[in-house]
Amino acid sequence: MPLATTAWFMWIENERLKKLIIDWFKRSQGETVDEPDFFDKFMFLWVSFNAWTRAKSRKEKDREIIEFCKTEKGLSEQYQRLLDNEEFRRNVESLKSMCPIRRNKEYRGKREVRIIDVSSFGEVLEAIYTIRCNLFHGEKSPNDERDCALVELAFRILSRIFSVVVAKL
């Protein structure tokens, strides 16, 4: 087993980290808070997802982690399987229809994100990450109808993809 993989397994076996990932995921599902809204749920989900992706990728910067995740076999395969689910596909199509999503800073010469092909996990993950960045940097409002819809869709899509990872912890 390559060193990076071995180190990841040793790190993820750490009971404290495993509990942290599971606890944040449960919180995102509303299991440990009273009536969370989708902003709360998405933020809690992201904390869980970020802890796992940082460990799995062994990267430091968020951008590096997202680029790693776009090609991470387990996540992309789970995404492709979920596209057969009518509700999941409808959520992805809805997110696509809300594009473009404006970035809070330029990336690769572009200030917005588009989903061209719903079967592209990378495009969908980039859109979700952009929503996350906008939210975490103060550019999403719980009083704006479009922002609420974007955050809810990001939560619904990422939650379904990541739930399989959490179930295996």
DSSP file (Angstrom, degrees, kcal/mol; ACC not computed):
  #  RESIDUE AA STRUCTURE BP1 BP2  ACC     N-H-->O    O-->H-N    N-H-->O    O-->H-N    TCO  KAPPA ALPHA  PHI   PSI    X-CA   Y-CA   Z-CA
    1    1 A M              0   0    0      0, 0.0     5,-0.0     0, 0.0     0, 0.0   0.000 360.0 360.0 360.0 131.2    0.0    0.0    0.0
    2    2 A P     >  -     0   0    0      0, 0.0     4,-2.6     0, 0.0     5,-0.2  -0.198 360.0-114.5 -58.5 152.1    1.4    3.4   -0.9
    3    3 A L  H  > S+     0   0    0      1,-0.2     4,-3.1     2,-0.2     5,-0.2   0.897 114.8  52.9 -55.0 -46.6    2.6    5.6    2.0
    4    4 A A  H  > S+     0   0    0      1,-0.2     4,-2.1     2,-0.2    -1,-0.2   0.904 111.7  46.1 -59.7 -42.0   -0.1    8.3    1.4
    5    5 A T  H  > S+     0   0    0      2,-0.2     4,-2.5     1,-0.2    -1,-0.2   0.922 113.2  49.2 -66.8 -44.1   -2.8    5.7    1.4
    6    6 A T  H  X S+     0   0    0     -4,-2.6     4,-2.4     1,-0.2    -2,-0.2   0.932 111.7  48.9 -59.8 -46.7   -1.4    4.0    4.6
    7    7 A A  H  X S+     0   0    0     -4,-3.1     4,-2.6     1,-0.2    -1,-0.2   0.892 110.0  52.2 -61.9 -39.4   -1.1    7.4    6.3
    8    8 A W  H  X S+     0   0    0     -4,-2.1     4,-3.4    -5,-0.2     5,-0.3   0.941 109.6  48.2 -62.8 -46.3   -4.7    8.2    5.4
    9    9 A F  H  X S+     0   0    0     -4,-2.5     4,-1.6     1,-0.2    -1,-0.2   0.899 112.5  49.0 -62.2 -39.8   -6.0    5.0    6.8
   10   10 A M  H  < S+     0   0    0     -4,-2.4     4,-0.5     2,-0.2    -1,-0.2   0.915 115.0  45.3 -64.2 -40.9   -4.1    5.5   10.0
   11   11 A W  H >< S+     0   0    0     -4,-2.6     3,-1.2     1,-0.2     6,-0.2   0.924 113.2  47.9 -68.7 -44.8   -5.4    9.0   10.3
   12   12 A I  H 3< S+     0   0    0     -4,-3.4    -1,-0.2     1,-0.3    -2,-0.2   0.750 103.2  63.8 -70.9 -22.0   -9.0    8.2    9.5
   13   13 A E  T 3< S+     0   0    0     -4,-1.6    -1,-0.3    -5,-0.3     2,-0.3   0.690  73.8 113.3 -72.3 -17.4   -8.8    5.3   12.0
   14   14 A N    <>  -     0   0    0     -3,-1.2     4,-2.5    -4,-0.5     5,-0.2  -0.403  66.5-145.3 -56.6 118.2   -8.3    7.9   14.7
   15   15 A E  H  > S+     0   0    0     -2,-0.3     4,-2.6     1,-0.2     5,-0.2   0.833  94.7  55.5 -61.4 -35.8  -11.5    7.6   16.7
   16   16 A R  H  > S+     0   0    0      2,-0.2     4,-2.4     1,-0.2    -1,-0.2   0.937 111.0  44.0 -63.6 -45.6  -11.7   11.3   17.5
   17   17 A L  H  > S+     0   0    0     -6,-0.2     4,-2.7     2,-0.2     5,-0.2   0.929 113.0  51.3 -64.9 -44.7  -11.6   12.3   13.8
   18   18 A K  H  X S+     0   0    0     -4,-2.5     4,-2.4     1,-0.2    -1,-0.2   0.925 111.6  47.8 -58.2 -44.5  -14.1    9.6   12.9
   19   19 A K  H  X S+     0   0    0     -4,-2.6     4,-3.2    -5,-0.2    -1,-0.2   0.904 110.3  52.6 -63.0 -41.5  -16.4   10.9   15.6
   20   20 A L  H  X S+     0   0    0     -4,-2.4     4,-2.5     2,-0.2     5,-0.3   0.938 111.1  46.1 -59.5 -48.2  -16.0   14.5   14.4
   21   21 A I  H  X S+     0   0    0     -4,-2.7     4,-2.1     1,-0.2    -2,-0.2   0.934 116.9  44.1 -61.6 -47.0  -16.9   13.6   10.8
   22   22 A I  H  X S+     0   0    0     -4,-2.4     4,-2.9    -5,-0.2    -2,-0.2   0.909 112.7  51.9 -66.1 -42.6  -19.9   11.5   11.9
   23   23 A D  H  X S+     0   0    0     -4,-3.2     4,-2.3     2,-0.2    -2,-0.2   0.917 111.7  45.6 -62.8 -43.8  -21.1   14.1   14.4
   24   24 A W  H  X S+     0   0    0     -4,-2.5     4,-2.1    -5,-0.2    -1,-0.2   0.896 113.1  50.9 -66.4 -37.9  -21.0   17.0   11.9
   25   25 A F  H  X S+     0   0    0     -4,-2.1     4,-1.3    -5,-0.3    -2,-0.2   0.943 110.3  48.8 -63.3 -45.9  -22.7   14.8    9.3
   26   26 A K  H  <>S+     0   0    0     -4,-2.9     5,-2.3     1,-0.2     3,-0.4   0.905 110.0  52.3 -59.5 -41.2  -25.5   13.9   11.9
   27   27 A R  H ><5S+     0   0    0     -4,-2.3     3,-1.5     1,-0.2    -1,-0.2   0.891 106.0  54.1 -61.5 -38.6  -25.9   17.6   12.7
   28   28 A S  H 3<5S+     0   0    0     -4,-2.1    -1,-0.2     1,-0.3    -2,-0.2   0.783 105.5  53.9 -66.2 -25.2  -26.2   18.3    9.0
   29   29 A Q  T 3<5S-     0   0    0     -4,-1.3    -1,-0.3    -3,-0.4    -2,-0.2   0.425 120.2-110.6 -88.2   0.7  -29.0   15.8    8.8
   30   30 A G  T < 5S+     0   0    0     -3,-1.5     3,-0.3    -4,-0.2    -3,-0.2   0.595  81.6 126.3  84.4  11.3  -30.9   17.5   11.7
   31   31 A E  S   <S+     0   0    0     -5,-2.3    -4,-0.2     1,-0.2    -5,-0.1   0.734  79.3  28.9 -76.2 -21.9  -30.2   14.7   14.2
   32   32 A T  S    S+     0   0    0     -6,-0.4     2,-0.3    -5,-0.1    -1,-0.2   0.266 113.2  61.1-126.1  12.3  -28.7   16.9   16.9
   33   33 A V  S    S-     0   0    0     -3,-0.3     2,-0.6    -6,-0.1    -1,-0.0  -0.970  81.3-110.3-135.8 153.4  -30.2   20.3   16.5
   34   34 A D  S    S-     0   0    0     -2,-0.3    -3,-0.1     1,-0.2    -4,-0.0  -0.750  87.8 -25.9 -85.9 121.2  -33.8   21.6   16.7
   35   35 A E  S    S-     0   0    0     -2,-0.6    -1,-0.2    -5,-0.2     2,-0.1   0.873  76.1-166.9  46.9  60.0  -35.2   22.6   13.3
   36   36 A P        -     0   0    0      0, 0.0     2,-0.1     0, 0.0    -1,-0.1  -0.473  12.2-135.5 -71.5 147.0  -32.0   23.5   11.4
   37   37 A D     >  -     0   0    0     -2,-0.1     4,-2.7     1,-0.1     5,-0.2  -0.430  32.4 -95.3 -91.2 177.4  -32.5   25.4    8.1
   38   38 A F  H  > S+     0   0    0      1,-0.2     4,-2.5     2,-0.2     5,-0.2   0.777 124.3  58.3 -68.4 -24.8  -30.7   24.5    4.9
   39   39 A F  H  > S+     0   0    0      2,-0.2     4,-2.3     3,-0.2    -1,-0.2   0.953 111.3  41.8 -65.3 -48.3  -28.0   27.1    5.6
   40   40 A D  H  > S+     0   0    0      2,-0.2     4,-2.7     1,-0.2     5,-0.2   0.949 116.1  49.3 -60.1 -49.8  -27.2   25.4    8.9
   41   41 A K  H  X S+     0   0    0     -4,-2.7     4,-2.5     1,-0.2    -1,-0.2   0.898 111.5  48.2 -60.4 -42.6  -27.5   22.0    7.5
   42   42 A F  H  X S+     0   0    0     -4,-2.5     4,-2.8     2,-0.2    -1,-0.2   0.915 111.9  49.4 -66.5 -41.9  -25.2   22.8    4.5
   43   43 A M  H  X S+     0   0    0     -4,-2.3     4,-2.0     2,-0.2    -2,-0.2   0.926 113.2  46.4 -63.3 -43.5  -22.6   24.4    6.8
   44   44 A F  H  X S+     0   0    0     -4,-2.7     4,-1.8     1,-0.2    -2,-0.2   0.914 112.9  50.3 -64.0 -41.7  -22.6   21.4    9.1
   45   45 A L  H  X S+     0   0    0     -4,-2.5     4,-3.0    -5,-0.2     5,-0.2   0.918 108.6  52.5 -60.8 -43.9  -22.4   19.0    6.1
   46   46 A W  H  X S+     0   0    0     -4,-2.8     4,-3.3     1,-0.2     5,-0.2   0.893 105.2  54.2 -62.9 -38.8  -19.5   21.0    4.7
   47   47 A V  H  X S+     0   0    0     -4,-2.0     4,-2.0     2,-0.2    -1,-0.2   0.936 113.2  43.4 -59.4 -45.4  -17.5   20.7    8.0
   48   48 A S  H  X S+     0   0    0     -4,-1.8     4,-2.0     2,-0.2    -2,-0.2   0.945 116.4  46.4 -63.3 -49.7  -17.9   17.0    7.9
   49   49 A F  H  X S+     0   0    0     -4,-3.0     4,-3.0     1,-0.2     5,-0.2   0.896 111.9  51.7 -60.3 -43.0  -17.1   16.7    4.2
   50   50 A N  H  X S+     0   0    0     -4,-3.3     4,-2.4    -5,-0.2     5,-0.2   0.886 107.5  51.9 -65.1 -39.9  -14.1   19.0    4.5
   51   51 A A  H  X S+     0   0    0     -4,-2.0     4,-1.7    -5,-0.2    -1,-0.2   0.924 114.7  43.1 -62.1 -43.4  -12.6   16.9    7.4
   52   52 A W  H  X S+     0   0    0     -4,-2.0     4,-3.0     2,-0.2     5,-0.2   0.936 115.1  47.7 -68.3 -46.2  -13.0   13.8    5.3
   53   53 A T  H  X S+     0   0    0     -4,-3.0     4,-2.7     1,-0.2     6,-0.3   0.868 110.1  52.5 -66.9 -35.1  -11.7   15.3    2.0
   54   54 A R  H  X S+     0   0    0     -4,-2.4     4,-1.8    -5,-0.2     5,-0.5   0.921 114.6  42.9 -64.6 -42.5   -8.7   16.9    3.8
   55   55 A A  H  < S+     0   0    0     -4,-1.7    -2,-0.2    -5,-0.2    -1,-0.2   0.934 117.2  46.1 -67.5 -45.7   -7.7   13.5    5.3
   56   56 A K  H  < S+     0   0    0     -4,-3.0    -2,-0.2     1,-0.2    -3,-0.2   0.902 120.7  36.9 -65.6 -43.1   -8.4   11.6    2.1
   57   57 A S  H  < S-     0   0    0     -4,-2.7    -1,-0.2    -5,-0.2    -2,-0.2   0.762  89.4-144.4 -82.2 -25.9   -6.5   14.0   -0.2
   58   58 A R     <  +     0   0    0     -4,-1.8     2,-0.3    -5,-0.3    -3,-0.1   0.805  55.5 135.7  59.4  30.4   -3.7   14.9    2.2
   59   59 A K        -     0   0    0     -5,-0.5    -1,-0.2    -6,-0.3    -2,-0.1  -0.705  48.6-154.9-104.5 159.3   -3.9   18.4    0.7
   60   60 A E        +     0   0    0     -2,-0.3     2,-0.3    -3,-0.1    -1,-0.1   0.814  69.8  68.9-101.2 -40.5   -3.8   21.6    2.6
   61   61 A K  S  > S-     0   0    0      1,-0.1     4,-2.2    -7,-0.0     5,-0.2  -0.616  76.0-130.9 -91.0 142.1   -5.6   24.2    0.4
   62   62 A D  H  > S+     0   0    0     -2,-0.3     4,-2.6     1,-0.2     5,-0.2   0.892 108.3  53.7 -54.9 -43.4   -9.3   24.0   -0.3
   63   63 A R  H  > S+     0   0    0      1,-0.2     4,-2.4     2,-0.2    -1,-0.2   0.915 108.9  48.7 -61.1 -43.0   -8.8   24.4   -4.1
   64   64 A E  H  > S+     0   0    0      1,-0.2     4,-2.2     2,-0.2    -1,-0.2   0.891 111.1  51.2 -62.2 -38.9   -6.4   21.5   -4.1
   65   65 A I  H  X S+     0   0    0     -4,-2.2     4,-2.6     2,-0.2    -2,-0.2   0.923 109.9  48.4 -65.5 -44.8   -8.8   19.4   -2.1
   66   66 A I  H  X S+     0   0    0     -4,-2.6     4,-1.9     2,-0.2    -2,-0.2   0.915 110.6  51.0 -63.6 -42.7  -11.7   20.2   -4.5
   67   67 A E  H  X S+     0   0    0     -4,-2.4     4,-0.6     1,-0.2    -1,-0.2   0.904 111.3  49.0 -61.7 -39.7   -9.6   19.3   -7.6
   68   68 A F  H >< S+     0   0    0     -4,-2.2     3,-1.2     1,-0.2     4,-0.5   0.933 109.5  52.3 -61.5 -45.9   -8.7   16.0   -5.9
   69   69 A C  H >< S+     0   0    0     -4,-2.6     3,-0.9     1,-0.3    -2,-0.2   0.822  97.0  66.4 -62.9 -32.5  -12.3   15.3   -5.1
   70   70 A K  H 3< S+     0   0    0     -4,-1.9    -1,-0.3     1,-0.3    52,-0.2   0.801 113.8  31.6 -59.8 -27.4  -13.4   15.9   -8.7
   71   71 A T  T << S+     0   0    0     -3,-1.2     2,-0.5    -4,-0.6    -1,-0.3   0.341  84.7 125.6-112.3   5.0  -11.4   12.8   -9.7
   72   72 A E    <>  -     0   0    0     -3,-0.9     4,-2.4    -4,-0.5     5,-0.3  -0.541  56.4-143.7 -69.4 120.0  -11.8   10.7   -6.5
   73   73 A K  H  > S+     0   0    0     -2,-0.5     4,-2.6     1,-0.2     5,-0.3   0.866  91.9  51.1 -57.3 -46.4  -13.2    7.4   -7.7
   74   74 A G  H  > S+     0   0    0      1,-0.2     4,-2.1     2,-0.2    -1,-0.2   0.913 113.5  44.0 -61.5 -44.4  -15.6    6.7   -4.8
   75   75 A L  H  > S+     0   0    0      2,-0.2     4,-2.4    -3,-0.2    -1,-0.2   0.934 115.8  46.5 -66.9 -46.0  -17.3   10.1   -4.9
   76   76 A S  H  X S+     0   0    0     -4,-2.4     4,-2.2     2,-0.2    -2,-0.2   0.882 113.3  49.3 -67.7 -36.5  -17.6   10.2   -8.7
   77   77 A E  H  X S+     0   0    0     -4,-2.6     4,-2.3    -5,-0.3    -1,-0.2   0.911 111.0  49.8 -67.2 -41.1  -18.9    6.6   -8.9
   78   78 A Q  H  X S+     0   0    0     -4,-2.1     4,-2.3    -5,-0.3    -2,-0.2   0.914 110.1  51.8 -61.6 -42.1  -21.5    7.4   -6.2
   79   79 A Y  H  X S+     0   0    0     -4,-2.4     4,-1.4     1,-0.2    -2,-0.2   0.934 108.9  49.5 -59.4 -47.4  -22.6   10.5   -8.1
   80   80 A Q  H  < S+     0   0    0     -4,-2.2     4,-0.3     1,-0.2     3,-0.3   0.894 111.3  49.4 -61.8 -40.4  -23.0    8.5  -11.3
   81   81 A R  H >< S+     0   0    0     -4,-2.3     3,-1.5     1,-0.2    -1,-0.2   0.904 108.0  54.5 -63.6 -40.7  -25.1    5.9   -9.5
   82   82 A L  H >< S+     0   0    0     -4,-2.3     3,-2.2     1,-0.3     7,-0.4   0.768  90.2  74.3 -67.4 -24.9  -27.3    8.5   -7.9
   83   83 A L  T 3< S+     0   0    0     -4,-1.4    -1,-0.3     1,-0.3    -2,-0.2   0.723  87.6  63.7 -61.3 -19.0  -28.1   10.1  -11.3
   84   84 A D  T <  S+     0   0    0     -3,-1.5     2,-0.5    -4,-0.3    -1,-0.3   0.649  83.7  91.5 -76.6 -14.7  -30.4    7.1  -11.8
   85   85 A N  S <> S-     0   0    0     -3,-2.2     4,-2.8    -4,-0.2     5,-0.3  -0.717  74.5-145.0 -83.9 124.6  -32.5    8.3   -8.9
   86   86 A E  H  > S+     0   0    0     -2,-0.5     4,-2.4     1,-0.2     5,-0.2   0.897  96.6  46.6 -59.0 -45.8  -35.3   10.6  -10.2
   87   87 A E  H  > S+     0   0    0      2,-0.2     4,-2.1     1,-0.2    -1,-0.2   0.921 113.8  48.4 -65.0 -43.5  -35.3   13.0   -7.2
   88   88 A F  H  > S+     0   0    0     -6,-0.2     4,-2.3     2,-0.2    -2,-0.2   0.946 112.5  48.0 -61.3 -48.7  -31.5   13.3   -7.2
   89   89 A R  H  X S+     0   0    0     -4,-2.8     4,-2.9    -7,-0.4     5,-0.2   0.896 109.3  54.2 -59.9 -40.3  -31.4   13.9  -10.9
   90   90 A R  H  X S+     0   0    0     -4,-2.4     4,-2.3    -5,-0.3    -1,-0.2   0.896 107.9  50.2 -61.3 -39.7  -34.1   16.5  -10.6
   91   91 A N  H  X S+     0   0    0     -4,-2.1     4,-2.3     2,-0.2    -2,-0.2   0.914 111.9  47.2 -64.5 -42.3  -32.1   18.3   -7.9
   92   92 A V  H  X S+     0   0    0     -4,-2.3     4,-2.5     2,-0.2    -2,-0.2   0.917 112.1  49.9 -65.7 -42.2  -29.0   18.4  -10.2
   93   93 A E  H  X S+     0   0    0     -4,-2.9     4,-2.3     2,-0.2    -1,-0.2   0.894 109.9  51.7 -61.7 -39.7  -31.1   19.6  -13.1
   94   94 A S  H  X S+     0   0    0     -4,-2.3     4,-1.0     2,-0.2    -2,-0.2   0.910 109.3  49.4 -63.9 -41.6  -32.5   22.3  -10.9
   95   95 A L  H >< S+     0   0    0     -4,-2.3     3,-0.8     1,-0.2     4,-0.3   0.924 110.3  51.1 -62.9 -43.1  -29.0   23.4   -9.9
   96   96 A K  H >< S+     0   0    0     -4,-2.5     3,-1.6     1,-0.2    19,-0.3   0.907 106.2  55.1 -58.2 -42.5  -28.0   23.5  -13.6
   97   97 A S  H 3< S+     0   0    0     -4,-2.3    -1,-0.2     1,-0.3    -2,-0.2   0.724 102.7  57.3 -66.5 -20.4  -31.0   25.6  -14.4
   98   98 A M  T << S+     0   0    0     -4,-1.0    -1,-0.3    -3,-0.8    -2,-0.2   0.478  93.6 147.1 -89.0  -2.5  -29.9   28.2  -11.8
   99   99 A C    <   +     0   0    0     -3,-1.6    15,-0.1    -4,-0.3     2,-0.1  -0.465  29.6  67.8 -75.6 151.7  -26.5   28.6  -13.4
  100  100 A P        -     0   0    0      0, 0.0     2,-0.5     0, 0.0    14,-0.2   0.413  64.7-169.0 -80.4 154.2  -24.5   30.7  -13.9
  101  101 A I  E     -A  113   0A   0     12,-2.3    12,-2.5    -2,-0.1     2,-0.2  -0.960  22.2-126.2-110.5 122.7  -23.5   31.0  -10.2
  102  102 A R  E     -A  112   0A   0     -2,-0.5    10,-0.3    10,-0.2     2,-0.2  -0.480  19.3-135.5 -73.7 135.2  -21.3   34.0   -9.6
  103  103 A R  E     -     0   0A   0      8,-3.3     3,-0.1    -2,-0.2    -1,-0.1  -0.570   9.7-134.5 -83.9 150.8  -17.9   33.3   -7.9
  104  104 A N  E    S+     0   0A   0     -2,-0.2     2,-0.3     1,-0.2    -1,-0.1   0.644  93.9  16.9 -80.9 -12.9  -16.7   35.6   -5.1
  105  105 A K  E    S-     0   0A   0      5,-0.1    -1,-0.2     6,-0.0     5,-0.1  -0.984  94.7 -90.7-152.3 156.0  -13.3   35.6   -6.8
  106  106 A E  E     -     0   0A   0     -2,-0.3     2,-0.4    -3,-0.1     5,-0.2  -0.327  35.9-173.5 -67.0 141.1  -12.0   34.7  -10.2
  107  107 A Y  E >  S-A  110   0A   0      3,-2.5     3,-1.7     5,-0.1     5,-0.2  -0.981  71.8 -11.9-137.6 125.8  -10.8   31.2  -10.9
  108  108 A R  T 3  S-     0   0    0     -2,-0.4     3,-0.1     1,-0.3    -1,-0.1   0.867 129.7 -54.5  51.7  40.3   -9.1   30.2  -14.2
  109  109 A G  T 3  S+     0   0    0      1,-0.2     2,-0.4     2,-0.0    -1,-0.3   0.539 116.0 109.9  78.5   7.0  -10.1   33.6  -15.7
  110  110 A K  E <   -A  107   0A   0     -3,-1.7    -3,-2.5     1,-0.1    -1,-0.2  -0.923  48.9-167.1-122.6 143.8  -13.8   33.1  -14.9
  111  111 A R  E    S+     0   0A   0     -2,-0.4    -8,-3.3    -5,-0.2     2,-0.3   0.288  75.8  47.9-104.9   6.6  -16.1   34.9  -12.4
  112  112 A E  E     -A  102   0A   0    -10,-0.3     2,-0.4    -5,-0.2   -10,-0.2  -0.975  68.4-135.5-146.5 160.9  -19.0   32.4  -12.7
  113  113 A V  E     -A  101   0A   0    -12,-2.5   -12,-2.3    -2,-0.3     2,-0.4  -0.918  18.7-173.7-118.1 140.7  -19.7   28.7  -12.7
  114  114 A R        -     0   0    0     -2,-0.4     2,-0.7   -14,-0.2   -18,-0.1  -0.979  21.3-142.1-131.4 146.4  -21.9   26.8  -15.1
  115  115 A I        +     0   0    0     -2,-0.4     3,-0.2   -19,-0.3   -16,-0.1  -0.950  26.7 167.1-103.7 113.3  -23.1   23.2  -15.2
  116  116 A I  S    S+     0   0    0     -2,-0.7     2,-0.5     1,-0.3    -1,-0.2   0.836  70.8  30.0 -90.5 -41.1  -23.1   22.2  -18.9
  117  117 A D    >   -     0   0    0      1,-0.1     3,-2.2     3,-0.1    -1,-0.3  -0.969  64.2-154.7-127.9 115.0  -23.5   18.4  -18.4
  118  118 A V  T 3  S+     0   0    0     -2,-0.5    -1,-0.1     1,-0.3     6,-0.1   0.708  95.8  63.8 -63.9 -18.2  -25.3   17.0  -15.4
  119  119 A S  T 3  S+     0   0    0      1,-0.1     2,-1.0    -3,-0.0    -1,-0.3   0.541  80.1  97.2 -81.4  -4.7  -23.3   13.8  -15.8
  120  120 A S    <>  -     0   0    0     -3,-2.2     4,-2.0     1,-0.2     5,-0.2  -0.737  53.7-172.3 -88.0 102.2  -20.1   15.7  -15.0
  121  121 A F  H  > S+     0   0    0     -2,-1.0     4,-3.1     1,-0.2     5,-0.2   0.890  85.2  57.5 -58.4 -39.9  -19.4   15.3  -11.3
  122  122 A G  H  > S+     0   0    0      1,-0.2     4,-2.2     2,-0.2    -1,-0.2   0.897 106.5  47.3 -59.8 -42.5  -16.6   17.8  -11.6
  123  123 A E  H  > S+     0   0    0      2,-0.2     4,-1.9    -6,-0.2    -1,-0.2   0.910 114.6  46.1 -66.1 -42.1  -18.9   20.5  -12.9
  124  124 A V  H  X S+     0   0    0     -4,-2.0     4,-2.4     2,-0.2    -2,-0.2   0.919 113.0  49.2 -68.1 -43.1  -21.5   19.8  -10.2
  125  125 A L  H  X S+     0   0    0     -4,-3.1     4,-2.9     1,-0.2    -1,-0.2   0.894 109.2  53.3 -63.2 -38.9  -18.9   19.7   -7.4
  126  126 A E  H  X S+     0   0    0     -4,-2.2     4,-2.2    -5,-0.2    -1,-0.2   0.904 109.1  49.1 -62.2 -40.7  -17.5   23.0   -8.7
  127  127 A A  H  X S+     0   0    0     -4,-1.9     4,-2.2     2,-0.2    -2,-0.2   0.925 112.6  47.3 -63.7 -44.2  -20.9   24.6   -8.5
  128  128 A I  H  X S+     0   0    0     -4,-2.4     4,-2.5     1,-0.2    -2,-0.2   0.916 111.7  50.6 -63.7 -42.9  -21.5   23.3   -4.9
  129  129 A Y  H  X S+     0   0    0     -4,-2.9     4,-2.8     1,-0.2    -1,-0.2   0.880 108.6  52.2 -63.2 -37.6  -18.0   24.5   -3.9
  130  130 A T  H  X S+     0   0    0     -4,-2.2     4,-2.7     2,-0.2    -1,-0.2   0.912 109.2  49.4 -64.6 -42.3  -18.8   27.9   -5.3
  131  131 A I  H  X S+     0   0    0     -4,-2.2     4,-2.5     2,-0.2    -2,-0.2   0.924 111.4  50.3 -60.7 -44.1  -22.0   28.1   -3.3
  132  132 A R  H  X S+     0   0    0     -4,-2.5     4,-3.2     2,-0.2     5,-0.2   0.930 111.1  48.1 -58.9 -47.6  -20.0   27.0   -0.2
  133  133 A C  H  X S+     0   0    0     -4,-2.8     4,-1.7     1,-0.2     6,-0.2   0.929 112.1  49.0 -61.2 -45.9  -17.4   29.8   -0.9
  134  134 A N  H  <>S+     0   0    0     -4,-2.7     5,-3.8     2,-0.2     6,-0.4   0.910 115.2  44.8 -60.4 -42.4  -20.1   32.4   -1.4
  135  135 A L  H ><5S+     0   0    0     -4,-2.5     3,-1.7     4,-0.2     5,-0.3   0.956 114.3  46.6 -65.9 -51.3  -21.9   31.3    1.8
  136  136 A F  H 3<5S+     0   0    0     -4,-3.2    -1,-0.2     1,-0.3    -2,-0.2   0.717 112.6  51.5 -68.1 -20.0  -18.8   31.1    4.0
  137  137 A H  T 3<5S-     0   0    0     -4,-1.7    -1,-0.3    -5,-0.2    -2,-0.2   0.157 122.8-101.3-104.2  18.4  -17.5   34.4    2.7
  138  138 A G  T < 5S+     0   0    0     -3,-1.7    -3,-0.2     1,-0.1    -2,-0.1   0.729  88.9 116.5  79.7  24.6  -20.7   36.3    3.5
  139  139 A E      < +     0   0    0     -5,-3.8     2,-0.4    -6,-0.2    -4,-0.2   0.188  57.2  75.2-112.8  17.8  -22.3   36.4    0.0
  140  140 A K        -     0   0    0     -6,-0.4    -2,-0.1    -5,-0.3    -9,-0.0  -0.995  63.7-156.9-127.4 136.1  -25.4   34.3    0.6
  141  141 A S    >   -     0   0    0     -2,-0.4     3,-1.5     1,-0.1     7,-0.2  -0.925  19.6-146.0-115.5 134.3  -28.4   35.6    2.5
  142  142 A P  T 3  S+     0   0    0      0, 0.0    -1,-0.1     0, 0.0  -103,-0.0   0.546 104.2  58.5 -70.5  -4.2  -31.0   33.5    4.2
  143  143 A N  T 3  S+     0   0    0      5,-0.0     2,-0.5     4,-0.0    -3,-0.0   0.357  86.5  89.3-103.4   3.3  -33.5   36.2    3.2
  144  144 A D    <>  -     0   0    0     -3,-1.5     4,-2.6     1,-0.1     5,-0.2  -0.904  67.9-148.5-105.7 124.2  -32.8   35.9   -0.6
  145  145 A E  H  > S+     0   0    0     -2,-0.5     4,-2.1     1,-0.2     5,-0.1   0.893  97.7  47.0 -59.6 -44.4  -35.0   33.4   -2.4
  146  146 A R  H  > S+     0   0    0      2,-0.2     4,-2.6     1,-0.2    -1,-0.2   0.927 112.1  50.2 -64.8 -44.8  -32.3   32.4   -5.0
  147  147 A D  H  > S+     0   0    0      1,-0.2     4,-2.5     2,-0.2     5,-0.2   0.915 110.3  50.7 -60.1 -42.8  -29.6   32.0   -2.3
  148  148 A C  H  X S+     0   0    0     -4,-2.6     4,-2.4    -7,-0.2    -1,-0.2   0.915 111.0  48.4 -60.8 -43.3  -31.9   29.8   -0.3
  149  149 A A  H  X S+     0   0    0     -4,-2.1     4,-2.4    -5,-0.2    -2,-0.2   0.910 112.0  49.1 -65.4 -42.3  -32.7   27.6   -3.3
  150  150 A L  H  X S+     0   0    0     -4,-2.6     4,-2.6     2,-0.2    -2,-0.2   0.929 112.8  46.5 -63.0 -45.9  -29.0   27.3   -4.2
  151  151 A V  H  X S+     0   0    0     -4,-2.5     4,-2.5     2,-0.2    -2,-0.2   0.909 112.4  50.8 -65.1 -41.8  -28.0   26.4   -0.7
  152  152 A E  H  X S+     0   0    0     -4,-2.4     4,-2.8    -5,-0.2    -1,-0.2   0.930 112.4  46.1 -61.8 -44.9  -30.8   23.8   -0.4
  153  153 A L  H  X S+     0   0    0     -4,-2.4     4,-2.5     2,-0.2     5,-0.3   0.917 111.2  52.0 -64.4 -43.0  -29.9   22.2   -3.7
  154  154 A A  H  X S+     0   0    0     -4,-2.6     4,-2.4     1,-0.2     5,-0.3   0.921 112.8  46.5 -58.7 -43.4  -26.2   22.1   -2.7
  155  155 A F  H  X S+     0   0    0     -4,-2.5     4,-2.7    -5,-0.2     5,-0.3   0.953 111.9  49.2 -63.3 -50.0  -27.1   20.4    0.5
  156  156 A R  H  X S+     0   0    0     -4,-2.8     4,-1.3     1,-0.2    -2,-0.2   0.885 116.5  42.1 -59.6 -40.5  -29.5   17.9   -1.0
  157  157 A I  H  X S+     0   0    0     -4,-2.5     4,-1.9    -5,-0.2    -1,-0.2   0.963 118.5  41.8 -72.9 -53.1  -26.9   16.8   -3.7
  158  158 A L  H  X S+     0   0    0     -4,-2.4     4,-3.0    -5,-0.3     5,-0.3   0.880 111.3  57.1 -64.8 -37.6  -23.8   16.7   -1.5
  159  159 A S  H  X S+     0   0    0     -4,-2.7     4,-1.8    -5,-0.3    -1,-0.2   0.915 107.8  47.1 -59.7 -43.9  -25.6   15.0    1.3
  160  160 A R  H  X S+     0   0    0     -4,-1.3     4,-0.5    -5,-0.3    -1,-0.2   0.901 115.2  45.7 -65.7 -40.7  -26.7   12.1   -0.9
  161  161 A I  H >X S+     0   0    0     -4,-1.9     3,-0.7     1,-0.2     4,-0.5   0.943 117.7  42.3 -66.3 -47.6  -23.2   11.7   -2.3
  162  162 A F  H 3X S+     0   0    0     -4,-3.0     4,-2.2     1,-0.2     3,-0.4   0.709  95.0  78.6 -77.1 -21.6  -21.4   11.9    1.0
  163  163 A S  H 3X S+     0   0    0     -4,-1.8     4,-2.0    -5,-0.3    -1,-0.2   0.828  91.2  54.9 -58.7 -31.9  -23.9    9.8    3.0
  164  164 A V  H <X S+     0   0    0     -3,-0.7     4,-0.9    -4,-0.5    -1,-0.2   0.893 107.4  49.5 -68.6 -39.6  -22.3    6.6    1.5
  165  165 A V  H >< S+     0   0    0     -4,-0.5     3,-0.9    -3,-0.4     4,-0.5   0.943 111.8  48.2 -62.6 -47.8  -18.8    7.7    2.7
  166  166 A V  H >< S+     0   0    0     -4,-2.2     3,-1.3     1,-0.3    -2,-0.2   0.869 105.1  59.0 -62.9 -37.7  -20.1    8.3    6.2
  167  167 A A  H 3< S+     0   0    0     -4,-2.0    -1,-0.3     1,-0.3    -2,-0.2   0.776 104.7  51.9 -62.8 -25.4  -21.9    5.0    6.3
  168  168 A K  T <<        0   0    0     -4,-0.9    -1,-0.3    -3,-0.9    -2,-0.2   0.546 360.0 360.0 -89.6  -7.8  -18.6    3.2    5.7
  169  169 A L    <         0   0    0     -3,-1.3    -1,-0.2    -4,-0.5    -2,-0.1   0.494 360.0 360.0 -73.7 360.0  -16.8    5.0    8.6
